[in-house]
Amino acid sequence: MDDPVIDGFVSGWDRHDGRAIAALMTADAVYEVVPQGRVFGPDKIEEQVGFMHSLSSDFSLRRVSAVHDGARHAVEWELTGTNDGPFEPFHLPPSGRRFTIRGAWFLRTAEGKVQHCRAYWDFASLLSQIGARPTGEMAWQLAVWAEEHPEGT
């Protein structure tokens, strides 16, 4: 897909570069991570990238497919890595296991930047592949993430 904003978004994730991703977002952009129940702006994207990097320092993201209709974009991706870091905030030690998760972004752009991104990815598959079992702590943390922006988008 020849769209510099979407190409940059994919590339920024693959390089673990939250600043580059934030630079591609409007000041009032909304980034929603559906599996975590998190909604935040560009000021928190580095934190989200950091979350994935702490879980897997070698993760890579590959675009599988992409379509667009004007300002609306859909990007299917695959993220692979090794669970070589603790799974925070669940306090799970690294398993050393490889994992592959599939996901998709649904984006809306405005003025050449991402204005809204809704991210879906297979959280249950990630947990299964790294050998994690849901605990009370996980349920609690998912509730905390969801409470960050209860109004949603």
N, C-alpha and C positions, 0 to 999 in steps of 0.2 A: 504494500500500500504506500503510495507516495504522498503521505501527509506528514510534514515535519513535526507537528505537535504530537501526533500519535506515535510516530517513529521514535521521537525523543522520550516519550513516556515509557515505551517498551525498553528502550536502551537504558534509561535512567534506572529502572528496576533491575535490569540485568547487571548493571555496574554497581548496584547497591548505593546509588547516589541520590539521596533524598533531596538535597539542595537543587539538583538539576530538575527533578520532578516538580518541586515547588515552584521553580522559575517558570514552568510551563503552565501554571495555574493562575487564574484570575485571583485578585486579592480577596474576593468574597466567595471563592470556590468552595464546594462541599465535596468531601470524599467520604463515602459510606462503605464500610466493610461489613457486609451483611452477616457472615458467619460469626463475627465477634460482636455484633450489635453496636459497632462504633461509628460515630459520625463526627467529623472534624474538618478543619480548614487546612490550608497549605502550611500553616505554622506547625502542624503536628505530623506532617507526612514523613519527616526525617525519623520521628519516633516509630512510625509504622515500619519503615524500611529497617530501622535498628532492631525491631522485634524479630523480623525475619532473619536478619544477619546474625543476631545472637543465637538463634535456633540453629542456623546453618551458615557458617562462614563461607561456604563454597557454593551457595545456591546460584542457580542461573535460571533466567526466565526466557522462554522462547515463544514467539508469536506463532500460533497454529493457523489462525485465519483472522481476517478482518473484513468488515463491510462498513460502508458509510452511506448516509443519505443527507447531504448538506452538512448541518451542524451535529448530526447524530451519528455515533460510531459504536460499533460492537467489535470487541477484540477477544478472541478465544486464545488462551495461553496455557502453557505447561511450565511448571516450576519444578526443578529437580535439585536435590542437594543431599547432604549428609547431616544428620542430627549430631553435630559435634559440640553443641553448646547446650546449657540448661534451658528448659522450656519454662521461661518466666512468663507470667507471675505464678505459675503452678508449682514451682519448685521441683520440677522433674529433672533428674540428672540426664546428661547426654546418653543416648543409646548407642551411638556409632552407626546406626542404621541409615541406609540410603532410602530416599522417598521421592515420589513423584506425585504432585497434585495438579489437577486440572482446574482451571478457573476461567472467568470471563469478566471483562469490564464493559459496562454500558456508559458511554461518555457523551456529554454535550459540550460543544465548544462555542465560544463567543470571542470575537475580536482576536482570533488566532491563538487562543489559550483554552485550556480545559476549565469549564465552569462547573461541571458536575461529573463525578465518577462514582458509579455504584459497582462495587467489586463483589463477586461471588466466587467462592472456592470451596473445595471439599474438605472441610475441617475434620469430619469423622474419619475420612481416609487417611489424613495426615496422622491423627492420633493412633490409628491402627497400625500404620506402617512404621512408626517409631516405637511401637510397643507400649504406648501410654494407655492407661485405663482411666476413664473419667472418675474423678473424686469429688467430694463435697467442695473442696477448694476450687476446682474448675468451675463448678456450677456457680459458686459465689463470685468468681472473677468475671464470668460472662455477664452476670447481673450487674456488676459494677461498671463494666464497659458500656452496657446498654443504658445505664443511668447518666452517662456523661452528657448526652443530648437527648433527653426523653421526648422532645418535640419532633425528632426525626427530620425529614426533609420535605 
